[in-house]
Amino acid sequence: MRKLLLPAALLLLAACSGRPAERPALAKKGLPAPQITLPKLLNAPVGELRGWDALEGKVVVLEFWATWCEPCVDYLPKLNLLAERFRGKPVVFLHVTDESEEDVREFLKLNRIDGWIAPEAAAEVFKAFRVYGRPHTVLIGRDGVVAGFPHGDLAPDTVMELLAGQYTPKENQAPALSTGMALAEFYIAVSGARSGTAQYGPASLTASAMPLEYALEWLYGRVDKFDVKPSAAAELAASYDIRFRLPESRAGRKKEFFLQGLESSLGLKVARTEREGEVLVLRKAPGGPLNVKPRRDYGGAELNGAALQVNGGDFGAVAARLKEVLREPVLDETGERGPYEYEFELDSADPKRIDLLLQEQLGLRLVRKLRKLAVVEISKPAK
């Protein structure tokens, strides 16, 4: 947060004074895109890209991909259709990979990419645009400002909005709810979506592209660790579209109903136990917490690239984010209830580096302790 707020304020002042804004080191929605250097370009009118001059006044769809990334390859035909639709318009589809030019040219012998292709991109480019997995899309408007980090397939309407300077982010759209009159429902299907959405109620869950672990966390309330047996590994590796509901008067039966549905549809057995184990614990550092603003009401939290923005909450949001990144239990033992408004920027999955970032940005520490854990065991008995 110490590195985020001051540059943002300076950029706003520069915009007001008519002076060109400096480009930040890391991409963030609403700020100019970081400087970019791509030593090689294929399918492009120029052989390299050193800065944004060649893209001035153009909408840029920056797509980070790889030949070995199956979702990336599956998405290429849809991007090709968009590139064809906007041919002749000030729109550039720029496909960036760190693979060698030789490997990319070999891939292109059997696969078509209609946009510009940038092989051999440096690690600094991936870091600057917050690429922690692929495919990863960054939208940049004609003014050179980062418009967003969309999830899911890019729609033609989105590109048209960017061209008109009227883009509205779709990242947080709510999932469509059933309009039927069912009093009880259990629906689950392997998802074909590239990104997930979810909406929760006391006795209802409507989600797309949701890992089962997330659904079980909703069901049990607290899960510190999942013990997935090899027999159930394939089912837990998939993401699912889920529609589940009971009358609120029957909310106490939701666990029974949901687990019966999992057993009937996927053959999974789920049980919750308690065990002692090592966990990571969030605690206050001396003088902490830092850079937090008290709020009267609780609000939401969202990811903006690698930055977690909390608009009214406790440090459980940070613990949940770290649990997702580190893939191990992280407990909030700060004793701070909030609600607070704060921001936490994460640029590493190394616990030592994360501990340093927590101290600098929020005045918190990350330490290892033994605790009694809520463990959910998942197996798939033989038929």
C-alpha positions as CSV (number, residue, x, y, z in Angstrom):
1,M,0.0,0.0,0.0
2,R,2.9,2.3,0.7
3,K,3.9,2.0,-3.0
4,L,0.3,2.3,-4.3
5,L,-1.3,5.4,-2.9
6,L,1.4,7.9,-3.5
7,P,2.0,7.1,-7.2
8,A,-1.8,7.2,-7.7
9,A,-2.0,10.6,-6.2
10,L,0.9,11.9,-8.3
11,L,-0.7,10.6,-11.4
12,L,-3.9,12.4,-10.6
13,L,-2.0,15.6,-10.0
14,A,-0.1,15.2,-13.3
15,A,-3.4,14.7,-15.2
16,C,-4.9,17.8,-13.6
17,S,-1.8,19.9,-14.4
18,G,-1.7,18.8,-18.1
19,R,1.7,17.1,-17.7
20,P,2.0,13.5,-19.0
21,A,1.6,10.9,-16.2
22,E,4.5,8.6,-15.3
23,R,3.8,5.0,-16.0
24,P,3.7,2.8,-12.9
25,A,5.9,-0.3,-12.6
26,L,2.9,-2.6,-12.1
27,A,-0.4,-2.7,-14.0
28,K,-3.3,-1.4,-12.2
29,K,-6.8,-0.6,-13.4
30,G,-7.3,3.1,-14.1
31,L,-3.6,3.9,-14.4
32,P,-1.4,4.1,-17.5
33,A,0.0,0.7,-18.6
34,P,3.5,0.0,-17.5
35,Q,6.3,0.5,-20.1
36,I,6.7,-2.5,-22.3
37,T,9.7,-3.9,-24.3
38,L,9.1,-6.8,-26.7
39,P,12.3,-7.7,-28.7
40,K,10.5,-9.8,-31.3
41,L,7.2,-9.5,-33.1
42,L,5.6,-11.9,-35.6
43,N,2.5,-11.1,-37.8
44,A,3.1,-7.4,-37.0
45,P,4.0,-4.3,-39.1
46,V,7.1,-3.8,-36.9
47,G,9.7,-6.2,-35.8
48,E,9.9,-5.2,-32.2
49,L,8.1,-3.0,-29.6
50,R,10.0,-0.6,-27.4
51,G,7.4,1.5,-25.7
52,W,3.9,2.4,-26.6
53,D,4.4,4.8,-29.5
54,A,3.5,2.2,-32.1
55,L,0.2,1.5,-30.2
56,E,-0.8,5.1,-29.5
57,G,-4.5,5.7,-30.0
58,K,-5.2,1.9,-30.3
59,V,-7.2,-0.5,-28.1
60,V,-4.8,-3.3,-27.0
61,V,-5.9,-6.7,-26.0
62,L,-2.8,-8.1,-24.3
63,E,-3.1,-11.9,-24.1
64,F,-0.5,-13.8,-22.2
65,W,-0.4,-17.4,-23.4
66,A,1.8,-20.4,-24.1
67,T,1.8,-23.2,-26.6
68,W,1.7,-25.7,-23.8
69,C,-1.3,-24.1,-22.1
70,E,-4.4,-26.0,-23.2
71,P,-6.9,-23.3,-22.2
72,C,-4.8,-20.7,-24.1
73,V,-4.8,-22.8,-27.3
74,D,-8.6,-23.5,-27.0
75,Y,-9.2,-19.8,-26.7
76,L,-7.3,-18.8,-29.9
77,P,-10.1,-19.5,-32.4
78,K,-12.4,-17.0,-30.5
79,L,-9.7,-14.4,-30.4
80,N,-9.1,-14.9,-34.1
81,L,-12.8,-14.3,-34.7
82,L,-12.6,-11.0,-32.8
83,A,-9.5,-10.0,-34.7
84,E,-11.3,-10.6,-38.0
85,R,-14.3,-8.7,-36.8
86,F,-12.3,-5.6,-35.9
87,R,-9.9,-5.8,-38.8
88,G,-9.2,-2.2,-40.0
89,K,-10.2,-0.8,-36.7
90,P,-7.6,0.7,-34.2
91,V,-7.5,-2.6,-32.2
92,V,-4.4,-4.7,-31.7
93,F,-4.5,-8.3,-30.3
94,L,-1.1,-8.8,-28.9
95,H,-0.2,-12.4,-27.9
96,V,2.7,-12.5,-25.5
97,T,4.7,-15.6,-24.5
98,D,8.2,-16.3,-23.0
99,E,8.7,-19.2,-25.3
100,S,11.4,-19.2,-28.1
101,E,10.6,-17.8,-31.6
102,E,11.5,-21.3,-32.9
103,D,8.9,-23.0,-30.7
104,V,6.2,-20.4,-31.6
105,R,6.9,-20.7,-35.4
106,E,6.6,-24.5,-35.1
107,F,3.3,-24.1,-33.3
108,L,2.1,-21.8,-36.0
109,K,2.6,-24.5,-38.7
110,L,-0.6,-26.2,-37.4
111,N,-2.3,-23.3,-35.5
112,R,-3.5,-19.9,-36.6
113,I,-3.1,-16.7,-34.7
114,D,-4.4,-13.6,-36.4
115,G,-3.0,-11.0,-33.9
116,W,0.5,-9.8,-33.3
117,I,2.7,-12.4,-31.6
118,A,5.5,-11.6,-29.2
119,P,7.8,-14.5,-28.4
120,E,10.7,-14.4,-26.0
121,A,9.1,-11.8,-23.7
122,A,11.2,-11.2,-20.6
123,A,10.0,-12.1,-17.1
124,E,9.8,-8.4,-16.3
125,V,6.9,-8.0,-18.8
126,F,5.0,-10.8,-17.0
127,K,5.6,-9.3,-13.6
128,A,4.6,-5.8,-14.8
129,F,1.2,-7.0,-16.0
130,R,0.6,-9.2,-13.0
131,V,0.7,-12.6,-14.8
132,Y,0.6,-15.4,-12.3
133,G,-1.2,-17.9,-14.5
134,R,-2.2,-18.3,-18.1
135,P,-4.3,-17.4,-20.0
136,H,-4.2,-13.9,-18.7
137,T,-5.9,-10.9,-20.4
138,V,-5.2,-7.2,-19.9
139,L,-7.3,-4.6,-21.6
140,I,-5.7,-1.3,-22.5
141,G,-7.8,1.6,-23.8
142,R,-6.9,4.1,-26.6
143,D,-5.7,6.5,-23.9
144,G,-3.0,3.9,-22.8
145,V,-4.7,3.3,-19.5
146,V,-5.3,-0.2,-18.1
147,A,-9.1,-0.8,-18.4
148,G,-9.3,-4.1,-16.6
149,F,-8.2,-7.7,-16.2
150,P,-11.3,-9.6,-17.6
151,H,-12.1,-13.2,-16.9
152,G,-13.9,-15.4,-19.4
153,D,-14.3,-15.0,-23.1
154,L,-13.9,-11.5,-24.4
155,A,-17.2,-10.2,-26.0
156,P,-17.3,-8.0,-29.1
157,D,-19.3,-5.5,-27.2
158,T,-16.4,-5.0,-24.8
159,V,-14.1,-4.1,-27.6
160,M,-16.6,-1.7,-29.0
161,E,-16.9,0.0,-25.6
162,L,-13.2,0.3,-25.4
163,L,-13.1,1.9,-28.8
164,A,-15.7,4.4,-27.7
165,G,-14.0,5.1,-24.4
166,Q,-17.0,3.8,-22.6
167,Y,-15.8,0.5,-21.2
168,T,-17.6,-0.9,-18.1
169,P,-15.8,-3.8,-16.4
170,K,-17.7,-7.1,-16.4
171,E,-15.4,-8.9,-14.0
172,N,-17.9,-8.9,-11.1
173,Q,-21.1,-9.7,-12.9
174,A,-23.4,-11.7,-10.7
175,P,-24.3,-15.2,-12.0
176,A,-27.7,-15.8,-13.5
177,L,-30.2,-17.2,-11.0
178,S,-32.8,-19.8,-11.7
179,T,-36.2,-18.3,-12.3
180,G,-38.0,-21.6,-11.6
181,M,-40.3,-22.2,-8.6
182,A,-38.4,-25.2,-7.3
183,L,-38.5,-25.5,-3.5
184,A,-35.4,-27.7,-3.5
185,E,-32.7,-28.1,-6.2
186,F,-29.3,-29.8,-6.6
187,Y,-27.6,-29.4,-9.9
188,I,-23.9,-29.9,-10.7
189,A,-22.1,-30.1,-14.0
190,V,-18.4,-29.9,-15.1
191,S,-18.0,-26.2,-16.1
192,G,-16.8,-25.0,-19.5
193,A,-16.3,-21.4,-18.3
194,R,-12.8,-19.9,-17.9
195,S,-13.6,-17.9,-14.8
196,G,-16.0,-18.3,-11.9
197,T,-18.8,-16.4,-10.2
198,A,-20.8,-17.2,-7.1
199,Q,-23.8,-16.1,-5.1
200,Y,-24.5,-17.4,-1.6
201,G,-27.6,-17.5,0.6
202,P,-28.3,-19.2,3.9
203,A,-29.6,-22.3,2.1
204,S,-28.6,-21.6,-1.6
205,L,-25.6,-21.5,-3.7
206,T,-25.4,-20.5,-7.4
207,A,-22.0,-20.7,-9.0
208,S,-20.1,-21.1,-12.2
209,A,-16.6,-22.6,-12.6
210,M,-16.4,-23.3,-8.8
211,P,-13.9,-25.7,-7.4
212,L,-15.6,-28.2,-5.0
213,E,-13.3,-27.0,-2.2
214,Y,-15.0,-23.6,-2.3
215,A,-18.5,-25.1,-2.2
216,L,-17.5,-27.3,0.8
217,E,-16.1,-24.2,2.6
218,W,-19.5,-22.6,2.2
219,L,-21.1,-25.8,3.5
220,Y,-19.0,-26.3,6.6
221,G,-18.2,-22.7,7.4
222,R,-14.6,-23.3,8.4
223,V,-12.2,-25.6,6.7
224,D,-8.5,-25.3,7.4
225,K,-7.3,-28.2,5.3
226,F,-8.6,-30.6,2.7
227,D,-7.4,-34.2,2.8
228,V,-8.2,-35.5,-0.8
229,K,-7.6,-39.2,-1.3
230,P,-6.1,-40.3,-4.6
231,S,-9.4,-41.9,-5.6
232,A,-11.1,-38.5,-5.6
233,A,-8.3,-36.4,-7.1
234,A,-9.8,-36.1,-10.5
235,E,-13.2,-34.9,-9.2
236,L,-11.5,-32.2,-7.0
237,A,-9.3,-31.0,-9.9
238,A,-12.3,-30.0,-11.9
239,S,-14.5,-26.9,-11.7
240,Y,-18.3,-27.1,-11.6
241,D,-21.5,-25.1,-12.3
242,I,-23.7,-25.6,-9.3
243,R,-27.3,-24.7,-8.4
244,F,-28.4,-25.6,-4.9
245,R,-31.3,-24.4,-2.9
246,L,-33.5,-25.4,0.0
247,P,-36.3,-23.4,1.7
248,E,-34.6,-21.2,4.3
249,S,-36.8,-22.9,6.9
250,R,-34.8,-26.1,6.1
251,A,-31.4,-24.5,6.1
252,G,-30.3,-26.8,8.9
253,R,-30.5,-29.7,6.4
254,K,-28.4,-28.2,3.7
255,K,-25.2,-30.1,4.6
256,E,-27.1,-33.5,4.5
257,F,-28.8,-32.6,1.2
258,F,-25.7,-31.3,-0.5
259,L,-23.5,-34.2,0.6
260,Q,-26.1,-36.7,-0.6
261,G,-26.0,-34.9,-4.0
262,L,-22.2,-35.2,-4.2
263,E,-22.3,-38.9,-3.4
264,S,-25.2,-39.6,-5.8
265,S,-23.7,-37.6,-8.7
266,L,-19.9,-37.9,-8.3
267,G,-19.6,-40.9,-5.9
268,L,-17.7,-38.7,-3.3
269,K,-17.7,-39.4,0.4
270,V,-17.1,-36.3,2.5
271,A,-16.4,-36.1,6.3
272,R,-15.1,-33.4,8.7
273,T,-12.6,-34.2,11.4
274,E,-10.3,-32.3,13.7
275,R,-6.5,-32.8,13.8
276,E,-3.5,-31.0,15.3
277,G,-1.2,-29.6,12.6
278,E,1.1,-26.8,11.5
279,V,-0.5,-23.7,10.1
280,L,0.5,-20.2,9.2
281,V,-0.9,-17.5,11.6
282,L,-1.4,-13.8,10.9
283,R,-0.4,-11.7,13.9
284,K,0.2,-8.0,14.6
285,A,3.8,-6.8,14.2
286,P,5.1,-4.2,16.7
287,G,3.3,-1.0,16.0
288,G,0.7,-2.7,13.7
289,P,-1.6,-2.6,12.1
290,L,-0.5,0.0,9.6
291,N,-2.2,1.7,6.6
292,V,-5.7,0.7,7.6
293,K,-8.7,3.1,7.7
294,P,-11.6,2.3,10.1
295,R,-15.0,2.0,8.4
296,R,-18.5,2.1,10.0
297,D,-19.9,-0.7,7.8
298,Y,-18.7,-3.9,6.4
299,G,-18.2,-4.0,2.6
300,G,-16.7,-6.3,-0.1
301,A,-13.3,-7.2,-1.2
302,E,-11.9,-7.6,-4.7
303,L,-8.7,-8.5,-6.5
304,N,-7.3,-5.8,-8.9
305,G,-4.5,-7.7,-10.5
306,A,-2.3,-8.8,-7.6
307,A,-3.7,-6.2,-5.2
308,L,-6.4,-7.2,-2.7
309,Q,-8.7,-4.2,-2.0
310,V,-10.8,-4.5,1.1
311,N,-13.6,-2.0,1.5
312,G,-14.7,-2.7,5.0
313,G,-13.6,-6.0,6.6
314,D,-11.1,-7.7,9.0
315,F,-7.8,-9.4,8.2
316,G,-9.6,-12.6,7.4
317,A,-9.7,-11.5,3.8
318,V,-5.9,-11.4,3.8
319,A,-5.7,-14.9,5.4
320,A,-8.1,-16.3,2.8
321,R,-6.0,-14.8,0.0
322,L,-2.8,-16.2,1.4
323,K,-4.4,-19.6,1.9
324,E,-5.3,-19.6,-1.8
325,V,-1.8,-18.6,-2.8
326,L,0.2,-20.8,-0.4
327,R,-2.2,-23.8,-0.6
328,E,-2.0,-24.3,3.2
329,P,-4.0,-23.1,6.2
330,V,-3.7,-19.5,7.2
331,L,-5.5,-18.3,10.3
332,D,-6.3,-14.7,11.3
333,E,-5.1,-14.3,15.0
334,T,-4.6,-10.6,14.9
335,G,-7.6,-10.0,17.2
336,E,-8.6,-7.1,15.0
337,R,-12.3,-7.1,14.1
338,G,-12.5,-4.0,12.0
339,P,-14.2,-3.2,9.8
340,Y,-11.2,-1.6,8.0
341,E,-10.5,-0.3,4.5
342,Y,-7.1,-1.4,3.3
343,E,-5.0,-2.7,0.4
344,F,-2.5,-5.5,0.2
345,E,-0.3,-6.1,-2.8
346,L,1.2,-9.6,-3.3
347,D,4.1,-10.2,-5.7
348,S,5.4,-13.6,-4.5
349,A,4.4,-17.0,-3.3
350,D,7.4,-17.3,-1.0
351,P,6.3,-17.2,2.7
352,K,9.4,-15.2,3.7
353,R,8.7,-12.6,1.1
354,I,5.0,-12.5,2.1
355,D,6.0,-11.9,5.7
356,L,8.1,-8.9,4.7
357,L,5.3,-7.5,2.5
358,L,2.8,-7.9,5.4
359,Q,5.1,-6.1,7.8
360,E,5.7,-3.2,5.3
361,Q,2.2,-2.8,4.1
362,L,-0.1,-3.7,7.0
363,G,2.1,-4.1,10.1
364,L,1.3,-7.8,10.3
365,R,3.5,-10.9,10.7
366,L,3.2,-14.5,9.3
367,V,4.4,-17.2,11.7
368,R,4.1,-20.9,11.9
369,K,2.2,-22.5,14.8
370,L,0.6,-25.8,15.9
371,R,-3.2,-25.5,16.0
372,K,-6.2,-27.8,16.0
373,L,-7.4,-27.9,12.4
374,A,-10.8,-28.5,10.8
375,V,-10.0,-31.1,8.2
376,V,-12.4,-32.2,5.5
377,E,-11.6,-35.7,4.1
378,I,-12.8,-36.5,0.6
379,S,-12.7,-40.0,-0.9
380,K,-14.4,-42.0,-3.6
381,P,-15.0,-45.6,-2.5
382,A,-14.9,-48.3,-5.2
383,K,-18.3,-49.3,-6.6
